[in-house]
Amino acid sequence: MGAMRKSIHTPEYAALCKELRAVREGAGLSQRALAVVLAVPHSWVAKVETGERRIDLVEFCRFVGACGVDPIKVFGGLSRIVPGTRGKGGRR
């Protein structure tokens, strides 16, 4: 097994960013509207969605939850694409 790359520079992290944007858009929220709900600058939302800013698990739950979506459902779908997990994308 090779060295683990910084997750922000992987296809899996790009998929996370894409999914976060899709969740927000599916909720009918602009970046500015979501930023108001989360009490963060709108640039924070933009940077998270483009991968310029790393998001942690707590922030992920708040972001997705503010869009009216169950974070566990989104996380479950994403976990299937991460190698080394018990999902479809990896072995363990």
N, C-alpha and C positions, 0 to 999 in steps of 0.2 A: 504494500500500500504506500503510495507516494505522500509527499507533504501536502497538508491541507492548505489550499489557497484562501486568501481573504474572501469571505463569502460575498462581499459587495462586488467582486469582479468575476462572478460566475454566471452562467446561464440561469441557474436556479434563482439567484437574487434578482436577475432581470425579470424572471417570471413573477416573482413576488411583487415587484414594482408595477408590472403590467396588471396583475390581479387587483392590487389596491386601487389603481385608476379605474378599472372596470367596475369595482364595487361602488366607488364614489359616483361614477357616471350612472350606474344602474339605479342609484338612489335619487338621481335627478339633482345632485348637488354640484355646484361649481367649486373650484378650489377655495375661493373666497368664502362661500357659504359654509363649507366644512370647517375652514379655519375659525370662523366665528363660533361654531358649535364646540370646537375643541379648545377655544381660547388660545390660539397660537397665531403667529403671523401667517398670512397666506403663502408667503415664500417657503415656509416650513412644509406645507402640503406639497407644493411644487417640487421641492428638493427631495422629499421622500419618494414621490412618484417617478422622478427621473433617476433615482439611485445616487444622487449627489449627497444625500444625508441618510445615514444608516438609521433604521428604526428597530427598537427593541421590542420584546414580546408584550410588555405592558402598553406601549404606544400602539402596537399593532391591534391589540384588543380594543383600545379606545377608538382608533381610526375606524375599524370595521364596525364596531358597535354603534358609533355615531351615524353610520350609514344604514342602520337598521338591520344589519346582517349578523348572524351568529359567527363569532370568531372561530369557534371550533370547527364549523363546517368549512370555512375558508382554509384554515390551517390543515385540516385533513386532506383537502384536495391538493394543496401545495406539497404536503409531506410525501405524496406519492411520486414526485419528480426528483426528490433529493436522494442521490446515491447513498447507500449505507443505512437507510431507514428501512423499516419493515413494510413500507408501502411498495407499490409496483416498481418504483425506480431503483430500488436498492436491495442489497442482501444483508442479512444479519442473523 
